[in-house]
């Protein structure tokens, strides 16, 4: 996976890549301890301001912001 991320990062840049981590626990954060994985935004399910229902969103933990996944995919 590091190689694939490196190639994508070179073509797209950090802001155009989002990880979809999968784990047995909803709160599992061990994957983020791998230094390079913590650089990227991630796709999460949750409450997003301005939406009445829970949505899939792209979370930027460094900036504490999120964008609805469909908007992010459309190039916002």
N, C-alpha and C positions, 0 to 999 in steps of 0.2 A: 503494500500500500504506500509506503513512503515514496517509491519511485513514481507511481501513478500521480500522486499529489504534486510532486515536483514538476512533472510534465505539464499538468493542468495549470498549476500556479504560473509557470513560465508563459503559457498562452493566454490565460485569463486574468491573472492577478488575484490577490487575496479576497477582494470584495465580490468576486463572481463564483466563489466556491463555497459550498455548504456541505457539511458532513451530516449523515443520518446514522448516528450511533445506535446500535442495538445491544441490549443487555438483558439479563434476567431480572434485574431490579430497575424500577422506574427512576431511582435516584443514584444509580451507579455512575460514578464520575472517574473511575480509575483510568479510563481511556484518555482523559484529558491530561493525565500526568505525563503522558508522552509529549515531550516539549513541542514537537512540530504540530501535533493535533490541536493543541490549544490555540494555535494561530488562526484557525478557521472558524467561521460561523457554523452553527449547527441547526438542524431542523428538529423542532419540538412541537408537541401537542399541548395547548394550554389556553389560558385566558389572555386575550389581547385587547388592550384599551380601544374602545370604539366598536367592539363587536359584542353582540349579545350572547353568542354561543362560542364554545371553545373552537379553536381553529389550528391548523398546521401553520407554523410560522418559522421564519429564519431568525434566529436569535444571535445578536452580537453582544456577548457578555461583557466585552471590554467597554463598550459604549452604553450598555444597559438599554439597548433598543431592540425592536423586533419589527419585522415586516411580514404581512400575510404571505404565505408561500406562493400562492397564485400570482400575486403582484410582483414578488421577487423574480419568479420565473419569466414573467412578461418583460422584464428588463426595467421595470419601474422608472 
